[in-house]
């Protein structure tokens, strides 16, 4: 039971920040790189990384790694993970208000 409470608390803490909610909304229907997210959100790289880690650790965001051979860099593309229907409704409502 304690593990379930801990995980639930981690999820709600991750959802308690407006920037993290925006990240989830932005990555709801398409994968975005950290560079794309920084540009859209207008925040620094360290701040974005902090938010991304919290969302990934809470199980709300997932990513795929891609190696760019041309530039010799690793890129991560983030996408909102399958979340429960209640949260999905909230994210879709926020998405409609942002547009």
N, C-alpha and C positions, 0 to 999 in steps of 0.2 A: 504493500500500500504506500509506503514512504517513497518508493521510486516513482509511482504514478503521480503523487502529489508534487514531487520535485520536478518532474517533466512538465506537468501542467503549469506550474509556477514559471518555469523557464519560457514556455510558450507565451503566457500572458505578459511577461516582462518584455519579450521580443516584440509583441504587438503594441506595447504601450508608447512607442515612439512614432511620431508622424512621418519621419523620414523612412523608417523601416516599413511602415504601411505603404508608403508610396513605392518603395522598391518592390514589394510584393505585387502591387497593382501593375507596375510597369512590366514585370516579368510574368504576368499572368497568362498572356497569350503569345508571347514571343521571347526567345532567348536574347539576352543582352549581355554584352561584355562589361567589365568594370569601367572601361574607358567611356562607353556609351552612357552608362549610368551616371558617372561623374559629370559628364557634359549636360545631361538632362537635369540632374539635381543641383548642379552648381556647388558641389562640396569638394573638399580636399580628398586626396587618395587615402591618407591614413584614417580619416573619419569614415569614408565609405567602407574600407576594409573592416573596421570595427563593427559597423552595422551588418555587413554581409556575414561575418563570423557568427554574430548572435542569431541571425536568421537561419543559417545552416545548422548551427548547434541545436536550435530549437526544433529542427526538422521541418521548417516551413519553406526552405529554399534549397535547391539542389543545383549542381553545376556540372558541366562537361569540360574537360581539358582538351585543348587543341594546340598542337605545336606548329608555329608559323616558321617553316624552314627558310623562307625568304629573308625574314627579319631576325631569325634565330631567337624567338621569344615564345613563351608559353602564354596562351590566352585561356581565360576561363569564361564560359558563357553560362549565365545564371537564368534559372527558370523557377517560378513558383511551383513548389511540390504539391501533389494532390493533397488538398486540405478538406476538412469536413464541410458539409453543405452549409452550415450556419456561417462559418467564416467566409466561404465562397460568396454567399449573398452579400455580406458586408463589403468585401473587396470589389464586387461588381457594382455596388451602389457608389462606392468611392470613385471608381473608374468613370462612371457616368457623370459625376460632379466635376471631375478634372477636365473632361473633354469640352 
